[in-house]
C-alpha cells in the first residue's frame, strides 16, 4: 500500500514539474493579442449656460399661494425680458399641502413651486441675471449647466487622445509591434454642471463666469 501511494506521489510530482518547465513566464512570452482601455479629457471654455431656478410660495390659503407664485413668476419673467432674455420656460408647476407633524398633524399651509429655466448667451452677465431673478421672486438657483458650440470638435480630440493613451498602455504591457484590429467607443460625458442654492439674496453669489467644461472620452482598443 505504501509503495502504491509513493508511486502515485512521484507521478504527480513529475507531471507538475513538467508543466512548470514547459510553461513560459509572462516576461519571456510575446503577447499575441491585447485589449486596452484608453481615457482622455479635453477642457474647453463654455459660451452659453442654462440656468434652472425655483419660485416657492407658502400660504394658509391655497389660492393665495398660487396667485403669489404666479405674480413672482411674472415679475421674474419681466425682469429677464428687460435684460434681453425671452426664452423663459416653465418646466413644472405644483401646489400641495404642507403639514407639521411635531404635535400631531397640523396644516402649515399650501406650498406652490414653479420651476423655470432660461439660457444665458453672454456669460459675462450671468451674475447679474442671477442677482435679478433672486431679487424679483426666485427663491433658489437649482443648477447652472454650461454648454459649448465647440463640444463636438473637443470630443473628437478627446477620442483621438484616448486611442493614443490605449496605444501607450499596450506598449507598457509588453504588446510591441501589435496592430489595432478594433476600436470601441465606451462612453462619453462632460462635467459642465454647477449646482448652487441661494435662499437669502445675491450676497451669496460667486463668480460663475470663468468656468471650464471637461469633455471626456473612453475607448476599448484591441490589438493583435
Secondary structure, DSSP 8 states (H G I E B T S, - for coil): -HHHHHHHHHHHHHHHHHHHHHS--TTTS----EEEEEEEEEEEE-SEEEEEEEEEEEESSHHHHHHHHHHHHHHHHHHHHHTT----EEEEEEEEEEEE-TTS-EEEEEEEEEEEEEEES-GGGHHHHHHHHHHTT--EEEEEEEE-TTHHHHHHHHHHHHHHHHHHHHHHTT-TT--EEEEEEEEEEEE-EE----SS-GGG----SS-EEEEEEEEEEEE-
